[in-house]
Amino acid sequence: MSLFQYKYLASLCVPIFVCGLTVLAKKIARARIEPGWKRQDLYLGIDQTIAAFAVATVNVLDFLDPIRLANSIDPKTWKALLANGGTLLGCIIFLFLVLSFHLEHESNNDSPSGKEIFWVGAVSNAIGFGLLFATVLLLPTARG
C-alpha cells in the first residue's frame, strides 16, 4: 500500500470509526436516564465540526513548530498555514451555523418534524462530515 493510499484509507476510516464511537457514547451516557436509542444520538454535526476544527488546529500547530520556524518559512509553507488558518475560521463559522440549526429546529418530543430531520439530521450532519473529510483529505499538512 502506497503512502497516498494509506493516507486516504486512514483519513476515511478513522472519522467513520470515531462517529460510531460517538453514537455509542451518547447512548451509554444517557442510558440510566433514558434507556434506548434516540434520534439525537445520530445528530453528529456539532461533533464532526469540532473534530474538523481539531484537525486544522493540529495542522497549524505542526506548521508553527519552533524548529520549523527557526529555519526560513518558504512560500509553500505560508500558503499551507493560511489554508489551515482559514479552515479554522470556517469551522468556527460553520459550528455556529450548525448550533443555530439545533436551537431552531431540534425538539425533545418523540415525533420529529420534517424541518428537524432536514436541518438537524441531514444538513448539520452533512456540514460536519463535509468539514471533517475536507480537513483530513484536502488540507496540506506539515508531514507532507
Secondary structure as UniProt FT lines:
FT   HELIX           3..30
FT   TURN            31..33
FT   HELIX           39..42
FT   HELIX           45..63
FT   HELIX           66..70
FT   HELIX           75..105
FT   HELIX           114..116
FT   HELIX           117..123
FT   HELIX           124..137
FT   TURN            142..143
//
